[in-house]
């Protein structure tokens, strides 16, 4: 079967998520997004007529969904196992990229939008954070942790792991994730009935 040499839409989205995780959104032009995905600029505009905002939004949605899939798989075994998988995912990303990549969802979240306006990629980032928290909280509720405590712990987990991932990149060390992981695991374990 003949294969097309044209890049797939999915490859462009995945490449954009990777580039955003490395450089942030404001530092990535549509031309750089296409180049990073090894895609012709024309193909990028063909697939994403909305330009940079469209490809960035889909990249954030792609990254958010990938993390959600991993969490769903691991949370079946329980909240501590899900937490460990969440930590291992980000640890792998920072180590495998030699501390050059982090979370594209966080990268979009911390950049100032143009003129303070809400952007679709920022809305996609907010939705990803909400989904990750909901998955973690639901897992804790299923194991008998009260709803209000589960919601607060889920927010603590996502915020702590995202912050620790940024600290790992800055300090070129996995120590922040390891320290945060030990403390979060102790807190979740203590909350279990």
N, C-alpha and C positions, 0 to 999 in steps of 0.2 A: 504494500500500500504506500502510495506516495505521500510524503509529508510536506507541508507548507513551510517555507522558511520565514513567513511572516510571524511576528511575535503574537502570542495569544493575548487577549485582553487581560486574562488572569495573570500572565507573567508580568505585564506592565503594572498591574495593581500590586502584586507582590514586590516587584522591584521598587515601586514608589514607597511602599511601607518600609522597606529596608533603608532606603535613602533618608526618609524622614526620621527614622530611628537613629540615624547617624548624624545628620546635619540639622535637623529641625525643618519645619515647613518654610519659614521665611527665607532660609538660605538655599532652598531648592527651587529652581525655575522649572518650567515645563520641559525645557530643552534638557536640563540635567536629569530630570525624572526619566525622560525617554532614553537618554544615553546610559543611565545606570541600569535600566531594564534591557539594554541592548536592542532597542526598538527604534525604527525610523520615526522622526518627528511627525511626519505625515500620518503614520499609523496611530500615534498617540492622539493627535487631533481628531482622527477619524473615530476612534473608540470613545474619546472624551471631548465632545464638542463644547462642553462647559469649561474646558481648560483646566488650569491648576486646581481650582476649587473642587471640581468634579473628581479628578483623579485622586486628590488628597482625601476627599470624603470617603471614596471607595477603598482607599488604602487603609484608612483608620477602621472602617467597617470590617475589612478583611482581617486586620490584626486583632481586633476585638473578638471577632467570631472564632479565630484560631485559638485564642486563649480560653474562650468560653467552652469550646469543644474539649480542650484538655482538662479544664476544671470539671466538666460534667462526667468525663470518664473516671477521673480520680476520686471525685466526691462520692461516688457510689460506695467506696470502701470506708467513707467517713470523713468528717471535717479535718481531722489531723492529717490524714493522707492527702486530702485535697490541698491543704496548706503546704505540705511538703512538695507536692507537684508544682504548685504555683511558684514557690521559691526556686525549685530546681529549673523550671522553665527560664526564669530571668537570669539565674546564675549561668546557665548554659549560653544564653544569648550574649551576656557581657564577656564571658571567658572566650567563647568561640570567635568573637569579633575582636579579640585583643583589647577589650574595653572601649571599642569605638561605637558600639550600638547599644541602645537601650530600648525603651518602649515608645513606639510611634504615637500611641494614644497620649502618653504623657507629654511627648515633644510638642504635639499640637496644642495641648492644654495650657502649657506655660508660656506660649508666645502670644504677644498682644495682637488681637485681630485689627484689621485696618479700621481706623476711626472709631475704635471701641465697639464695632458692630458685631452682632452674632453671625457666625459663618456656619455653613453646613458641616464642615469638618470638625468644628468645635462642638456642634450638637452631636455628631457621631461619637466624639470622644466622651462626652457626658453620658451618652447611652451605653457605651462600653463599660464605663466605670459602674454604672447602675446595675448592669447585667451581672458583672463579676460579683458585686456585693450581694445581689439577690441569690445567686447560685450558692455562695458561701453561707449566707444566712439561712437559706432553706435547708441546707445540709445540717447545720447546727440545730435547727428546730426539729428536724427529723430524729436527732439523737437526744432530744429532751431539753435543750437549752431554751429558755424563755425567749419569746419573740423580740422583746425590746433589747435584751442582752445580745441575741444573735445579730440583730441589725447593727448594733454598735460595734460588736467584734468584727463583723464583716467590713465595716468602714475602716476600722483600725487596721485590719489586715491589708486591704487594698492600698490605703494611704502609706502604711509603713513599708510595704514591699516596693511600691513605686518610688518612694523617697530613697530607700536603701539602694535601689538599682541606680538611681542618679548618683548617689554617693560613691558607689562602686566605680562608675565611669570616671568621676572626678579624681578619685584617689587611686585608680588603677589597682583595686584590690577587692576581693569578694568578702572581706571581713564584715562590712556593714550588713550584707545579706545574711551571713552566718549568724551574726549577733542578733539581728532582728528576728530571724527564724527561730532561734532558741527561745527568745522571750515570747513570741507569738504562740509557739507550740505550748509553752507552759501556761499561758493565759487560757487558751482554748481547752487544754486538758483539764485545768482547774474548774472550768465552767461546766464540763460534762457531768451529768448526774451519776 
